[in-house]
Amino acid sequence: MKKLLYLSLFTLAFMACTQTKEVIKVNKGSSAMNSDATYWQQKVDYTMDIDMDVNNYQYKGTQKLVYTNNSPEALDRVFYHLYFNAFQPGSQMDVRSLNIKDPDRRVGNRISKLKPNEIGFIKVNSLKQNGAEVKHETVGTILEVQLNTPIKSGESVTFDMLFDAQVPVQIRRSGRNGKEGVALSMSQWYPKMAEYDFQGWHTPPYIAREFHGVWGDFDVTLHIDKNYVVGGTGYLQNPQEVGHNYQDKTKALNLPKGDKLTWHFKAPNVHDFMWAADPEYKHDILTMENGIDLHFLYKKNLKAEYLENWKNLQPKTAELMTYFSENVGQYPYKQYSVIQGGDGGMEYAMSTLITGQRKFGSLFGVTAHEMAHTWFQFLLASNESLHPWMDEGFTSYISGKASYEILKRGNKNPSAGPYRGYNNMVKLGTEEVLTTHADRFHTNRGYSFASYGKGSMFLSQLEYIIGPENTAKGLKKYFDDFSFKHPTPNDIKRSMEKVSGIHLDWYLNEWTQTLHTIDYGVKAVDGKKITLERIGQMPMPIDLEVTYTDGTKESFNIPLRMMRGAKPTKATVITDWGWAYPTYSFETSKTVKSVEIDTEKLMADINDKNNIFKVN
């Protein structure tokens, strides 16, 4: 790793991050619903000019959006998300929080109490399609647009928009003046074109979570008070104009004098754009050996212990970047930013917002999780509203593995926690099926467990079913096939099938579309004969360790017949088990002393008391 560079703002710092526009090609791997020849996805190119008033937290924007319809259908309407409109009394986000059994403590009843100068809003004043005004109506957090002329298949059109907006008080993800004093956390801040794909338009109201966006290029110009430091998505195009000695530079470069500086960013092939700004930001850069710049922006007036944590975080972040690139797929951009802001931790294009007043373990943990999101939901842009388990779950799985390796936590199972949580949810009867829309879980706790816990277990159980080597190879194939696309649950299944040669449709169905549980037991042992039983509804292959009366041990693997194959294993592979048969018997070569199912505890068996049988 190259020498760690701690650069003062902004003379050399953003010089390092300035990049020319890159061309990042969309992979041509197959999609679950389409073959290579028929897969399509829409494209957007944004050019925005934003004038920010830091005194009243309002801003005016112009947006030019070139929309390319790659679908086979003509579109007579389009839709935009206006996320800031959720932060108003009486919004669906407000009412949902007031009525859900376990409201997010960050939201609670706070939206209902916002004053007019504290709410968020995005007001669209003008919208034109190819120069002609079009009819549009704001309905909550969605702008409904009736087009003058349908957008034909393969056609590109230009939308020009003028809008006004106000940044809400920091409540959820976005906002001003958060609890740690960060002035502006600007996520979901602009009118964002909704996604249209093989399922149609995706226009859920902004209730709490999650997001889905169209791939494209962003060109964003921001005018803001000269005392503010800005970081976020994209490559800064004019670092010489916003350097640390900006007053001297303004004079030397003969730039217009005034109270604002202009920041110009470009971001190629992303599906969102976030920025944050604060007059107290300190900015460090760590340049990795492969040339990737890691940017860290955090309040310079933090307590000494927190400042030290932010310094110690930086080389560990480089290790995280290396781990994810090696174990999922190479990070394709030239920079990544970790920025203090937001209300906890949330991932964005080429960056994350995290709260910064944390102990080191917490700071590292949230960075590991949010950076891992760069791969799961950002580069592998699944619809996290419909399939949050593919987003939060896969992120939890890989960030847990990375943390255990980087922090040298030994050989403990990083997935042990989700298994415990799963058993508790089953016992309480509060589990909800993974196919539930992210906003429509009965409880926030139910959403969190399903998305983070059971979602991560989808992959950890694959280690049990197809083997850890195949699971690791499957993740890489998934990235190779579907990065810069919008993969579906079937796509991760097919990637794993292609690597392992094992059929997995039964697993995808049982684990994500039902609440069937796993419960296997050792029913009887008679000399050399072992009889197992399936008690739960969900079938699984069985790993079995047998101890003989002479003290020797032998491991067996019983494939599930529907798998049409067996995982690589050193165990003795015996006849497969058809799921409809409630019992399975076989004979060993020696007299049996004891039998144990799944010694590695990778199968989510809800009752492990019947997994061990000892002969008296």
Sequence and secondary structure as in RCSB ss.txt:
>XXXX:A:sequence
MKKLLYLSLFTLAFMACTQTKEVIKVNKGSSAMNSDATYWQQKVDYTMDIDMDVNNYQYKGTQKLVYTNNSPEAL
DRVFYHLYFNAFQPGSQMDVRSLNIKDPDRRVGNRISKLKPNEIGFIKVNSLKQNGAEVKHETVGTILEVQLNTP
IKSGESVTFDMLFDAQVPVQIRRSGRNGKEGVALSMSQWYPKMAEYDFQGWHTPPYIAREFHGVWGDFDVTLHID
KNYVVGGTGYLQNPQEVGHNYQDKTKALNLPKGDKLTWHFKAPNVHDFMWAADPEYKHDILTMENGIDLHFLYKK
NLKAEYLENWKNLQPKTAELMTYFSENVGQYPYKQYSVIQGGDGGMEYAMSTLITGQRKFGSLFGVTAHEMAHTW
FQFLLASNESLHPWMDEGFTSYISGKASYEILKRGNKNPSAGPYRGYNNMVKLGTEEVLTTHADRFHTNRGYSFA
SYGKGSMFLSQLEYIIGPENTAKGLKKYFDDFSFKHPTPNDIKRSMEKVSGIHLDWYLNEWTQTLHTIDYGVKAV
DGKKITLERIGQMPMPIDLEVTYTDGTKESFNIPLRMMRGAKPTKATVITDWGWAYPTYSFETSKTVKSVEIDTE
KLMADINDKNNIFKVN
>XXXX:A:secstr
    B   TTTTHHHHH              SSS TTT    EEEEEEEEEEETTTTEEEEEEEEEEE  SSS E
EEEEEE GGGGSSTTSHHHHHHHHSSS  TTTTTTGGG  TTTS EEEEEEEEETTEE EEEEETTEEEEEEEEE
E TT EEEEEEEEEEE  BSSSSSEES TT  SEEESS S EE EEETTEEE    SS       EEEEEEEEEE
TT EEEESSEES GGGS TTHHHHHHHTT   SSEEEEEEEEEEES   EEEETTEEEEEEE TTS EEEEEEET
TS HHHHHHHHHHHHHHHHHHHHHHHHT    SSEEEEEE SSSEEEETTEEEE     HHHHHHHHHHHHHTTT
BTTTB   TTT HIIIIIHHHHHHHHHHHHHTT TT  TTHHHHHHHHHHHHHT    TTS GGG SSHHHHHII
IIIIHHHHHHHHHHHH HHHHHHHHHHHHHHHTTB   HHHHHHHHHHHH    HHHHHHHHH    B EEEEEE
ETTEEEEEE SSS   EEEEEEETTS EEEEEE BGGGSS    SSEE   B TT SEEEEE SS EEEEEE TT
  S BS GGGGEEE  
